[in-house]
């Protein structure tokens, strides 16, 4: 597996979330905007893009988790360095302590990445409705 495969996996999840959005999207905003005299470009910028941002952001968060799984799997199979290699090599030599260190590093990286994306969504993308109701109460 090369880096292109990871990109394809991430792009698939991201595009799937946008397709789900567009299949359930009603044209009420488009119709009301066009009645108000908005051009197609203004409808795209002010109606369609803000409606897609929460779904795109969710797709990015899901794709990040899938990318971590794919990268670790590739490191276990065909690499000489990395956390996946550490876990795989430690398994071969019965180094349980190194396996747990690798698992802890994986958990920390995933947790930190998810929190970083959550913080970004809360601070930057709040106006588009990216953050859940529970996070708004904090």
C-alpha positions as CSV (number, residue, x, y, z in Angstrom):
1,X,0.0,0.0,0.0
2,X,1.3,3.4,-0.8
3,X,0.3,6.9,0.3
4,X,-2.2,7.1,-2.6
5,X,-4.3,4.3,-1.1
6,X,-4.6,6.3,2.2
7,X,-5.7,9.3,0.2
8,X,-8.3,7.3,-1.6
9,X,-9.7,5.8,1.7
10,X,-9.9,9.3,3.2
11,X,-11.4,10.8,0.1
12,X,-14.0,8.0,-0.1
13,X,-15.3,8.7,3.4
14,X,-15.3,12.5,2.9
15,X,-17.1,12.2,-0.4
16,X,-19.6,9.8,1.1
17,X,-20.5,12.2,3.8
18,X,-21.1,15.0,1.2
19,X,-23.2,12.7,-0.9
20,X,-25.4,11.9,2.1
21,X,-25.8,15.6,2.7
22,X,-26.7,16.3,-0.9
23,X,-29.2,13.5,-1.1
24,X,-31.1,14.7,2.0
25,X,-30.7,18.4,1.2
26,X,-33.9,20.2,0.3
27,X,-34.1,23.0,-2.2
28,X,-36.0,25.3,0.2
29,X,-33.0,27.5,0.7
30,X,-32.3,27.6,-3.0
31,X,-35.8,28.5,-3.9
32,X,-36.1,31.3,-1.2
33,X,-32.7,32.7,-2.2
34,X,-33.6,32.8,-5.9
35,X,-36.9,34.5,-5.1
36,X,-34.9,37.2,-3.2
37,X,-32.9,37.8,-6.3
38,X,-29.7,36.0,-5.5
39,X,-27.5,34.8,-8.3
40,X,-26.4,31.2,-8.6
41,X,-23.0,32.1,-7.3
42,X,-24.5,33.8,-4.2
43,X,-26.7,30.8,-3.6
44,X,-23.6,28.6,-3.8
45,X,-21.5,30.7,-1.4
46,X,-24.2,31.7,1.1
47,X,-26.6,28.7,1.1
48,X,-25.0,25.5,-0.2
49,X,-21.4,25.8,1.2
50,X,-22.5,26.6,4.8
51,X,-25.0,23.7,4.6
52,X,-22.2,21.3,3.6
53,X,-19.5,22.4,6.1
54,X,-20.8,20.3,9.0
55,X,-20.9,17.1,6.9
56,X,-17.5,17.8,5.4
57,X,-16.0,18.3,8.8
58,X,-17.6,15.1,10.1
59,X,-16.2,13.3,7.1
60,X,-12.8,14.7,7.8
61,X,-12.9,13.4,11.4
62,X,-14.0,9.9,10.3
63,X,-11.4,9.9,7.5
64,X,-8.7,10.7,10.0
65,X,-9.6,7.7,12.1
66,X,-9.6,5.4,9.1
67,X,-6.3,6.9,7.9
68,X,-4.7,6.0,11.3
69,X,-5.9,2.4,11.0
70,X,-4.6,2.1,7.4
71,X,-1.2,3.7,8.3
72,X,-0.7,1.4,11.3
73,X,-1.7,-1.6,9.3
74,X,0.8,-0.7,6.6
75,X,3.5,-0.1,9.2
76,X,2.9,-3.5,10.6
77,X,3.3,-5.2,7.2
78,X,5.9,-3.2,5.3
79,X,7.9,-0.8,7.4
80,X,11.0,-0.7,9.5
81,X,9.9,2.1,11.8
82,X,6.7,3.6,13.3
83,X,4.2,2.6,16.0
84,X,2.8,-0.2,13.9
85,X,6.3,-1.7,13.5
86,X,6.9,-1.4,17.2
87,X,3.7,-3.3,18.0
88,X,4.3,-6.0,15.4
89,X,8.0,-6.5,16.3
90,X,7.2,-6.6,20.0
91,X,4.6,-9.2,19.3
92,X,7.2,-11.4,17.7
93,X,9.6,-11.1,20.6
94,X,6.9,-11.3,23.4
95,X,7.7,-7.8,24.6
96,X,4.3,-7.1,26.2
97,X,5.6,-3.8,27.7
98,X,6.5,-2.4,24.3
99,X,3.1,-3.5,22.9
100,X,1.3,-1.6,25.6
101,X,3.5,1.5,25.0
102,X,2.6,1.3,21.3
103,X,-1.1,0.9,22.1
104,X,-0.9,3.9,24.5
105,X,0.8,6.0,21.8
106,X,-1.9,5.0,19.3
107,X,-4.7,5.9,21.8
108,X,-3.0,9.2,22.6
109,X,-2.5,10.2,19.0
110,X,-6.2,9.4,18.2
111,X,-7.5,11.2,21.2
112,X,-5.3,14.2,20.6
113,X,-6.2,14.4,16.9
114,X,-9.9,14.1,17.7
115,X,-9.7,16.8,20.4
116,X,-7.8,19.1,18.0
117,X,-10.4,18.7,15.4
118,X,-13.1,19.3,18.0
119,X,-11.4,22.4,19.2
120,X,-11.1,23.7,15.6
121,X,-14.8,23.0,15.0
122,X,-15.8,24.7,18.2
123,X,-13.7,27.8,17.7
124,X,-13.7,28.3,13.9
125,X,-16.7,26.5,12.5
126,X,-19.2,27.2,15.3
127,X,-21.4,29.4,13.1
128,X,-22.0,26.5,10.7
129,X,-23.4,24.2,13.4
130,X,-20.4,21.8,13.5
131,X,-20.3,21.5,17.3
132,X,-22.9,19.4,19.0
133,X,-25.4,20.7,21.6
134,X,-23.5,19.2,24.5
135,X,-20.3,21.1,23.5
136,X,-22.2,24.4,23.2
137,X,-23.3,24.2,26.9
138,X,-19.7,24.2,28.1
